[in-house]
Amino acid sequence: EDFADLIDDSTVPLGEKGRSKLRELSRKQQEDLDKLEAEMSARGDQRGADRRFSAGFLDRLEGIAQEAEEAGDDDIAVDDIGKARTLPVTPRRLTAASGVNAFVVPDARDPKLWCCKTFGPERDLCIALQIKAGTFFAEGKEVPIYSAFFSSHLRGYIYIEAWKEAEIRGFIRGIRGISPWTITLVPYAQMQSVFTASVLDAGKKTVLRPGDWVRLKRGVYTGDLAQIDEVEDEHFVVKMKPRVDYGETIKAKGKEDKMAKQRPMARWFNRHDIEASGAVVNIEPRHTQKGYIHFYVIGDDVFRDGFLYKKLRRSYLLTGESVRPQE
């Protein structure tokens, strides 16, 4: 009776056949109404735009957007929100799923990488570029370079990231040690290899700690055994058996005698023997990581407990198992 007005019976013929058709039509309409009521109950009180942009909807949108960002998808349809779906397979998602570490190769939309010839310490030159960039930022000037990078295994060169060679040449003006005329473009396909080689080279280096054994590469102490006493950034304080010239003269007759004359014999430091040879020995306090300690000083050399102490860069030192003492 409630739905009597909703039924159009003008075309239904009279009789038992007509009443049967009328009941079938009423049953279908009732089923449609039941489905409509069930759908409205599932939606709740929110309808229209309130339902479309409700808190729950936005939470689902944020979750799917985050999932797509991690997977590398750039286009997510709003109609897909709330639906059970499988994200399309992309190379980036396959790489992430397999756990393979892949490099993103730069393209023409990224700044170029330039290899610049240097005539000084690469690290200090990169710091000088950073300081100049900070000065430009403070003055509101535009900085044309994006980054500066050096690799310890490639001496005499640094890498600068910028769009144009002329911009690098103009920015490095006033910084001594970087050649403005030897700037080479690194191809896009080789840019990732620059950093890969540096990472691999860094992984092969031995980390030196106090107590480790080394041997010297240059000077009078070439091949001599030394021990790391302190580590100060890129410098190492080593102690070794000194080779002090006590004024002994060797008449050079052959090549071996010449080498012996240039290279004094190694012996432990003794103040009385040094002073007996006519040298002046001073005592000065020097700052160390253990505090102030008194050293014997002769010119630029410092001694304590019979050892000679020197501060050297890593490039002067040989490392590895081959330098360990044999006894």
Secondary structure by P-SEA (a helix, b strand, c coil): cccccccccccccccaaaaaaaaaaaaaaaaaaaaaaaaaaaacccccccccccaaaaaaaaaaaaaaaaacccccccccccccccccccaaaaaaaacccccccccccbbbbbbbbbcccaaaaaaaaaaaaaaaaaacccccccbbbbbcccccccccccccaaaaaaaacccccccccbbbbbcccaaaaaaaaaaaaaaabbbbcccbbbbbcccccccbbbbbccccccbbbbbcccccccccccccccaaaaaaaaccccccccaaaaaaabbbbbbbbbbccccbbbbbbcccccccccbbbbbbccccccccccccccc
